[in-house]
Amino acid sequence: MSDDINERFARFLRAVQLQDIRPMSLQSEVKGSMPPQGSELQLEWRQSFANGDPIAPTPEARAFRPKYEFVVKFQNAIIFEQTSVFVIGFKIIDSVAYDELWADESLQKIFMEKQIQKILWPLFRQHIHDGMSRLGMSPVTLPWIL
């Protein structure tokens, strides 16, 4: 990111405050057998948002509804799927700065695709670990996102 976008993004982050994170839906499903230990697995994941995000439950709040989907494959066959849906709420603490900066689509993209992902990634990693463990599978360890 350029220095200008970094400064604008830092200003945006000072205009909001994380209020709440709620898992709304967790679904884990075994689709096949785990291969022998040491086998190469393919991991795929994606993040998407509900239409209309962010929603404004009050004038001074915004909520996002990200969905994370994760798939473990062995030799291109799906063996495990995890879907987690969250609601993550923010309080607007500087509405003038928020309104000005949220109008910038590049800042919206950075916030939604990077910042929210960084906030929720540890929870999603835990969902995958728990989901695989509870279904009798050896959990895979996902990397940290820095």
MARLUM-621583 format. One line per 5 residues: number of its first residue (from 1); for each residue y, z, x of N, C-alpha, C, O. Coordinates in Angstrom, 3 decimals, padded with zeros to 6 digits, m for minus. Atoms other than C-alpha are relative to their C-alpha. Example, Ala and Ser with C-alpha at 12.3 -4.5 7.8 and 13.67 -1.06 7.14 Angstrom:
MARLUM-621583
1) m001.190:000.000:000.890:m004.500:007.800:012.300:001.200:000.000:000.900:001.181:000.665:001.936  m001.190:m000.060:m000.820:m001.060:007.140:013.670:001.090:000.730:m000.770:002.198:000.899:m000.261 $
END
This chain:
MARLUM-621583
1) m001.176:000.000:000.845:000.000:000.000:000.000:001.239:000.000:000.890:001.246:000.603:001.963  m001.248:000.044:m000.752:003.507:m000.712:001.194:000.715:001.350:m000.096:000.407:002.170:m000.961  m000.753:m001.256:000.014:005.940:002.108:001.992:000.714:000.200:m001.330:000.762:001.315:m001.849  m000.717:m000.110:001.277:007.931:001.330:m001.177:m000.946:000.416:m001.119:m000.617:001.299:m001.911  000.940:m000.335:001.068:004.889:001.463:m003.438:m000.540:001.415:000.217:m000.767:002.147:m000.747 $
6) 000.451:m001.373:m000.283:003.690:004.640:m001.668:001.022:001.016:m000.487:000.656:002.020:m001.098  m001.057:m000.919:000.434:007.040:006.325:m002.327:000.080:000.051:m001.521:000.214:001.130:m002.099  m000.064:000.042:001.465:007.103:005.181:m005.962:m001.221:000.706:m000.604:m001.105:001.404:m001.612  001.207:m000.649:000.502:003.524:006.353:m006.454:000.096:001.520:000.194:m000.304:002.279:m000.689  m000.194:m001.438:m000.232:004.331:009.750:m004.903:000.969:000.574:m001.045:000.743:001.670:m001.558 $
11) m000.932:m000.440:001.052:007.291:010.041:m007.312:m000.708:000.088:m001.350:m000.499:001.027:m002.119  000.742:m000.007:001.266:004.997:009.138:m010.198:m000.909:001.231:m000.078:m000.965:001.901:m001.109  000.907:m001.149:000.006:002.474:011.809:m009.192:000.755:001.314:m000.211:000.211:002.253:m000.792  m000.805:m001.201:000.229:005.264:014.395:m009.170:000.493:000.087:m001.449:000.909:001.154:m001.901  m000.470:000.028:001.398:006.180:013.350:m012.732:m001.076:000.414:m000.996:m000.778:000.627:m002.171 $
16) 001.103:m000.380:000.886:002.760:014.261:m014.164:m000.768:001.174:000.602:m000.707:001.434:001.804  000.808:m001.128:m000.443:000.465:017.257:m013.987:m001.340:m000.048:m000.726:m001.386:m000.151:m001.952  001.336:m000.025:000.589:m003.294:017.309:m014.545:m000.142:001.230:m000.892:000.137:002.351:m000.467  000.137:m001.090:000.961:m004.008:019.409:m017.638:m001.455:000.320:m000.344:m001.830:001.487:m000.460  001.326:m000.237:000.562:m007.602:018.927:m018.705:m000.941:m001.136:000.368:m000.544:m002.300:000.425 $
21) 001.073:000.986:m000.192:m010.853:017.161:m017.900:m001.150:000.447:m000.890:m001.635:001.573:m000.782  001.111:m000.323:000.888:m013.545:017.028:m020.564:m001.030:m001.119:m000.003:m000.703:m002.254:m000.351  001.058:000.985:000.214:m016.871:015.221:m020.400:m000.230:m000.142:m001.505:m000.367:000.859:m002.207  000.193:000.238:001.430:m017.338:013.623:m023.825:m001.392:m000.539:m000.309:m001.911:m000.351:m001.409  001.319:000.581:000.214:m020.645:011.836:m023.373:m000.694:m000.139:001.348:m000.119:m000.650:002.310 $
26) 000.819:000.125:m001.203:m023.396:012.032:m020.769:m001.343:m000.567:m000.417:m002.001:m000.034:m001.310  001.284:000.583:000.344:m026.427:009.803:m020.884:m000.705:m000.434:001.276:m000.174:m001.228:002.053  000.835:000.361:m001.140:m029.166:009.537:m018.262:m001.287:m000.595:m000.543:m001.839:m000.107:m001.529  001.218:000.641:000.498:m032.146:007.247:m018.655:m000.832:m000.543:001.159:m000.335:m001.266:002.023  000.951:000.549:m000.961:m035.218:006.527:m016.544:m000.456:m001.348:m000.528:m000.835:m001.473:m001.693 $
31) 000.413:001.350:000.392:m036.049:002.826:m016.607:m001.226:m000.471:000.777:m001.826:m001.493:000.446  001.128:000.385:m000.839:m038.771:002.731:m013.948:m000.326:001.131:000.952:000.268:002.207:000.885  000.440:m001.021:m000.952:m040.481:004.632:m011.163:000.784:m000.100:001.302:001.151:m001.185:001.753  m000.642:m000.018:m001.309:m038.812:005.714:m007.965:m000.980:m000.573:001.021:m002.170:m000.258:000.988  000.865:000.540:m001.047:m040.164:003.770:m005.001:m000.281:001.067:001.060:000.307:002.147:001.014 $
36) 000.282:m000.974:m001.059:m041.606:005.527:m001.942:001.270:000.348:000.774:002.177:m000.472:000.915  m001.154:m000.451:m000.765:m039.140:007.568:000.096:000.247:m000.941:001.175:m000.688:m001.388:001.838  m000.371:000.910:m001.082:m037.256:005.427:002.594:000.183:m001.431:m000.472:000.659:m002.276:000.286  m000.192:001.349:000.540:m037.252:002.362:000.335:001.491:m000.247:m000.211:002.253:000.678:m000.489  m001.407:000.338:000.190:m033.958:000.531:000.069:000.309:m000.177:m001.480:m000.288:m001.002:m002.172 $
41) m000.432:000.064:001.390:m032.260:001.096:m003.259:001.333:m000.722:m000.082:002.133:m000.670:000.852  m001.305:000.600:000.262:m029.382:m000.898:m004.721:000.715:000.903:m001.002:000.158:001.277:m002.034  m000.810:m000.849:000.865:m026.610:001.197:m006.259:001.174:m000.817:m000.506:001.861:m001.480:000.270  m001.126:000.707:000.600:m024.084:m000.276:m008.669:000.720:000.971:m000.927:000.091:001.783:m001.605  m000.762:m000.831:000.920:m021.278:001.433:m010.536:001.279:m000.714:m000.375:001.755:m001.605:000.329 $
46) m001.292:000.545:000.413:m018.163:000.596:m012.465:000.726:001.023:m000.859:000.126:001.888:m001.497  m000.890:m000.842:000.794:m015.237:002.320:m014.103:000.735:m000.899:m000.975:001.200:m001.976:m000.600  m000.793:000.730:000.992:m013.601:001.121:m017.308:000.739:001.019:m000.854:000.429:002.210:m000.831  m000.805:m000.873:000.849:m011.085:002.531:m019.759:m000.065:m000.488:m001.436:m000.271:m001.673:m001.700  m000.029:000.340:001.422:m010.942:002.635:m023.536:001.253:m000.828:m000.290:002.288:m000.659:000.355 $
51) m001.169:000.785:000.418:m008.634:000.131:m025.221:001.116:000.939:m000.420:000.886:001.947:m001.088  m001.159:m000.787:000.393:m005.147:001.507:m025.631:000.340:001.145:000.929:001.310:001.862:000.683  m000.310:m001.082:m000.937:m005.279:003.933:m022.687:001.258:m000.318:000.791:001.470:m001.459:001.202  000.147:m001.371:000.439:m003.338:005.998:m022.123:000.460:000.187:m001.441:001.321:m000.537:m001.943  m000.463:m000.370:001.334:m003.011:007.543:m025.542:000.971:001.174:000.155:000.931:001.897:001.150 $
56) m001.008:m001.065:m000.046:m000.168:009.957:m026.329:m000.247:000.982:m001.136:000.294:000.806:m002.227  000.251:m000.973:001.058:m001.474:012.947:m028.287:001.267:000.760:m000.400:001.402:001.198:m001.543  m001.326:m000.569:000.262:002.036:014.425:m028.008:000.986:m000.787:000.857:000.564:m001.504:001.764  m000.973:000.742:m000.818:005.292:013.011:m026.596:m000.027:000.375:001.484:000.337:m000.436:002.336  m000.002:m000.421:m001.389:004.840:015.026:m023.415:m001.394:000.004:000.641:m001.600:000.649:001.669 $
61) 001.364:000.032:m000.533:001.137:014.289:m022.836:m000.567:m001.419:m000.052:m000.210:m002.219:m000.917  000.732:001.256:m000.010:m001.047:011.330:m021.937:m001.467:000.306:000.285:m001.789:001.183:001.087  001.440:m000.173:m000.194:m004.831:011.076:m022.125:m000.633:m001.351:000.293:m000.294:m002.363:m000.321  000.761:001.188:m000.378:m007.144:008.541:m020.509:m001.457:000.283:m000.322:m001.906:001.428:m000.269  001.408:m000.153:000.388:m010.748:007.913:m021.556:m000.880:m000.903:000.858:m001.413:m001.900:000.372 $
66) 000.809:000.846:m000.872:m012.590:006.517:m018.539:m001.499:000.144:m000.261:m002.002:001.200:m000.644  001.464:000.051:000.124:m016.224:005.504:m018.699:m000.543:m000.454:001.347:m000.065:m001.430:001.926  000.652:000.335:m001.263:m018.418:005.429:m015.602:m001.446:m000.377:m000.285:m002.169:000.330:m000.986  001.377:000.464:000.157:m021.635:003.464:m015.487:m000.604:m000.161:001.386:000.015:m000.717:002.293  000.679:000.004:m001.290:m024.130:003.796:m012.668:m001.429:m000.477:m000.202:m002.100:m000.092:m001.160 $
71) 001.352:000.550:000.076:m027.364:001.923:m012.027:m000.645:000.103:001.376:m000.026:m000.209:002.393  000.816:000.024:m001.211:m030.085:002.446:m009.428:m001.049:m001.081:m000.204:m001.748:m001.104:m001.217  000.991:001.074:000.070:m032.225:m000.606:m008.720:m000.894:000.046:001.235:m000.484:000.467:002.316  000.925:000.222:m001.107:m035.275:m001.231:m006.581:m000.561:m001.401:m000.186:m001.149:m001.716:m001.221  000.414:001.405:000.049:m036.061:m004.866:m005.808:000.536:m000.671:m001.270:m000.186:m001.390:m001.960 $
76) m000.749:000.567:001.129:m033.514:m005.855:m008.494:m000.474:000.462:m001.377:m000.013:m000.062:m002.391  000.437:m000.561:001.285:m035.325:m003.872:m011.207:000.707:001.338:m000.197:000.711:002.177:000.704  m000.693:m001.249:000.293:m033.329:m001.082:m012.866:m001.020:001.122:m000.155:m001.991:001.001:m000.902  000.898:m001.148:000.122:m035.003:002.298:m012.410:000.711:001.231:m000.573:000.057:002.175:m001.018  m000.760:m001.124:000.550:m032.202:004.643:m013.521:001.383:m000.475:m000.410:002.004:m001.296:000.266 $
81) m001.363:000.281:000.459:m028.974:004.432:m015.540:000.667:001.309:m000.403:000.036:002.190:m000.987  m000.810:m001.150:000.398:m026.222:007.002:m016.021:001.316:m000.523:m000.558:001.960:m001.378:000.051  m001.308:000.312:000.576:m023.202:006.679:m018.309:000.686:001.326:m000.315:000.115:002.202:m000.964  m000.798:m001.201:000.245:m020.482:009.332:m018.395:001.363:m000.425:m000.524:002.011:m001.305:000.043  m001.321:000.264:000.563:m017.372:009.272:m020.566:000.782:001.309:000.040:000.276:002.367:m000.334 $
86) m000.872:m001.161:m000.127:m014.484:011.646:m019.942:001.268:m000.200:m000.812:001.612:m001.322:m001.185  m001.402:000.025:000.408:m011.129:012.515:m021.429:000.721:000.813:001.065:000.367:001.960:001.335  m000.791:m000.679:m001.020:m008.604:013.399:m018.748:001.449:m000.010:m000.458:002.037:m001.065:m000.692  m001.339:m000.138:000.547:m005.253:014.726:m019.875:001.026:000.399:001.041:000.743:001.179:001.950  m001.113:m000.287:m000.893:m001.927:014.868:m018.088:001.207:000.423:m000.822:001.452:m000.100:m001.909 $
91) m001.267:m000.414:000.583:001.288:016.649:m018.962:001.107:m000.741:000.742:001.095:m000.817:001.971  m001.148:000.658:m000.615:004.493:014.708:m018.349:001.038:001.079:000.271:001.552:001.702:m000.657  m000.959:m001.050:m000.342:006.797:017.055:m016.463:001.381:m000.558:000.336:002.354:000.193:000.419  m001.298:000.675:m000.197:009.562:014.504:m015.737:m000.065:m001.313:m000.775:m000.492:m002.337:m000.243  000.155:001.163:000.880:009.768:012.067:m018.650:000.845:m001.195:000.451:000.430:m002.339:000.265 $
96) m000.842:001.112:m000.471:012.618:010.000:m017.145:m000.724:m000.751:001.115:m000.826:m001.977:001.073  000.726:000.636:m001.103:010.665:009.346:m013.929:m001.280:m000.657:m000.510:m001.609:m001.775:m000.113  001.233:000.568:000.534:007.427:008.821:m015.859:000.269:m001.341:m000.687:m000.390:m002.337:m000.387  m000.299:001.236:000.735:008.953:006.218:m018.193:000.403:m001.132:000.936:m000.035:m002.270:000.769  m000.433:001.023:m000.960:010.616:004.375:m015.323:m001.177:m000.531:000.813:m001.342:m001.744:000.951 $
101) 001.068:000.402:m000.915:007.567:004.332:m013.065:m001.222:m000.558:m000.728:m001.892:m001.449:m000.205  001.171:000.516:000.736:004.875:003.760:m015.716:000.223:m001.444:m000.427:m000.746:m002.159:m000.682  m000.295:001.393:000.352:006.622:000.482:m016.579:m000.457:m000.968:001.092:m000.571:m002.168:000.844  000.446:000.821:m001.131:005.461:m000.802:m013.163:m001.522:m000.178:m000.090:m002.276:000.771:000.123  001.441:000.246:000.188:002.061:m002.436:m013.755:m000.809:000.259:001.264:m001.972:000.652:001.176 $
106) 000.746:m000.273:m001.234:001.095:m002.115:m010.085:m000.258:001.504:000.152:m001.316:001.899:000.642  000.222:m001.446:m000.040:001.563:001.672:m010.303:m001.028:000.427:m001.040:m001.851:001.305:m000.778  001.014:m000.298:001.021:m000.437:001.784:m013.537:m001.389:m000.281:000.556:m002.308:000.526:000.414  001.305:000.410:m000.543:m003.265:m000.057:m011.808:m000.479:000.981:001.072:m001.640:001.388:001.068  000.374:m000.945:m001.055:m003.223:002.248:m008.762:m000.420:001.330:m000.620:m001.440:001.904:m000.237 $
111) 000.308:m001.282:000.626:m003.170:005.345:m010.960:m001.341:m000.051:m000.732:m002.175:000.839:m000.563  001.219:000.068:000.798:m005.936:004.204:m013.291:m001.228:m000.334:000.844:m002.292:000.249:000.639  001.169:000.434:m000.763:m008.202:002.520:m010.751:m000.302:000.875:001.205:m001.453:000.958:001.633  000.213:m000.793:m001.216:m007.706:004.840:m007.776:000.125:001.505:m000.248:m000.796:002.262:000.055  m000.250:m001.439:000.129:m006.203:008.214:m008.698:m000.971:000.666:m000.972:m001.562:001.697:m000.649 $
116) 000.923:m000.602:000.967:m008.262:008.911:m011.804:m001.420:m000.016:000.551:m002.176:000.936:000.357  001.326:000.081:m000.630:m011.364:007.750:m009.948:m000.177:001.120:001.021:m001.231:001.756:001.056  000.097:m001.070:m000.998:m010.634:010.192:m007.102:m000.129:001.369:m000.656:m000.836:002.238:m000.145  000.076:m001.281:000.706:m010.173:013.036:m009.575:m001.393:000.208:m000.594:m001.963:001.294:m000.489  001.251:m000.152:000.749:m013.361:012.350:m011.541:m001.267:m000.254:000.815:m002.353:000.145:000.396 $
121) 001.190:000.379:m000.780:m015.702:011.073:m008.809:m000.926:001.187:000.292:m002.137:001.048:000.123  000.933:m001.118:m000.246:m017.044:014.548:m007.837:m000.789:000.412:m001.246:m001.963:000.766:m001.144  000.708:m000.344:001.238:m017.911:015.261:m011.483:m001.064:m001.046:m000.324:m002.176:m000.704:m000.725  000.953:001.067:000.283:m019.584:011.881:m011.914:m001.182:000.059:000.978:m002.331:m000.134:000.580  001.074:m000.155:m000.993:m021.551:012.362:m008.668:m000.972:001.088:m000.456:m002.189:000.932:m000.358 $
126) 000.836:m001.106:000.456:m022.796:015.665:m010.081:m000.820:m000.399:m001.229:m001.985:m000.017:m001.344  000.746:000.473:001.172:m023.765:014.027:m013.400:m001.208:m000.820:000.435:m002.299:m000.662:m000.113  001.107:000.838:m000.472:m025.891:011.501:m011.517:m001.088:000.869:000.630:m002.272:000.706:000.337  000.959:m000.888:m000.652:m027.526:014.172:m009.375:m000.780:000.803:m001.039:m002.009:000.863:m000.991  000.661:m000.793:001.040:m028.242:016.386:m012.397:m000.897:m000.857:m000.885:m002.021:m000.471:m001.207 $
131) 000.781:000.881:000.870:m029.412:013.483:m014.542:m001.312:m000.422:000.637:m002.362:m000.392:m000.005  001.225:000.419:m000.676:m031.885:012.250:m011.973:m000.945:001.176:000.184:m002.148:001.045:m000.039  000.843:m001.195:m000.212:m033.141:015.766:m011.173:m000.691:000.426:m001.286:m001.888:000.713:m001.291  000.571:m000.455:001.278:m033.648:016.687:m014.820:m001.048:m000.954:m000.548:m001.906:m000.565:m001.340  000.990:000.977:000.458:m035.608:013.515:m015.399:m001.145:m000.158:000.992:m001.954:m001.078:000.874 $
136) 001.121:m000.012:m000.933:m037.940:014.275:m012.489:000.105:m001.032:001.111:m000.900:m001.373:001.735  m000.186:000.997:m001.047:m036.464:011.753:m010.079:000.677:000.644:001.210:001.415:001.620:001.071  m000.706:m000.458:m001.194:m035.334:012.308:m006.508:001.419:m000.531:m000.074:001.613:m001.746:m000.109  m001.374:000.489:000.159:m031.535:012.169:m006.767:000.475:m000.772:001.234:000.097:m000.472:002.367  m000.670:000.719:m001.089:m029.567:009.696:m004.700:001.350:000.681:000.228:001.960:001.208:m000.703 $
141) m001.286:m000.588:m000.333:m026.489:010.945:m002.918:001.036:m001.094:000.081:000.897:m002.049:000.846  m001.087:000.976:m000.014:m023.328:009.023:m003.619:001.026:000.393:001.040:001.194:001.578:001.325  m001.003:m000.320:m001.021:m020.614:008.767:m000.989:001.239:000.650:m000.627:001.488:000.522:m001.826  m001.300:m000.501:000.427:m017.315:010.609:m001.209:000.965:m001.153:m000.046:000.829:m002.111:000.714  m001.072:000.994:000.037:m014.311:008.540:m002.166:001.236:000.671:000.558:001.695:001.687:000.037 $
146) m001.180:m000.582:m000.657:m011.366:009.226:000.099:001.242:m000.739:m000.391:002.334:m000.394:000.062 $
END
